[in-house]
């Protein structure tokens, strides 16, 4: 799947070839004449493809931009950062969407089920973050 509104060559250029020049993310986006959202979406799709194809792992850091085959420490730091963010998204889903749904329709089987499941996912992610 190609990112909408751009080509893989342009996204690859922005992600990999502008890094050695020391460009910051906004400068990389301008160099490729793409939107920041398109570059982020392209990177997400590229990471998914790398996992599916068994390619070397990809990470993005502010200091180094996009890296292929990053060192173990960089991979773990990236994974920890993502896992730290996820519980907040689950909390927002529970408090902003599911709790009002439960209030409007108390005793609903679906809302009780999803609340229990999301709370358990949130707890598991909290444990991973704390380790």
Secondary structure, DSSP 8 states (H G I E B T S, - for coil): ---TTS-HHHHHIIIIITTTTT--HHHHHHHHT--HHHHHHHHHHHHHHHHHHT---EEEETTTEEEES--HHHHHHHHHHHHHHHHHHHHHHIIIIIHHHHHHSTT-HHHHHHHHHHHHHHHHHHHHHH-
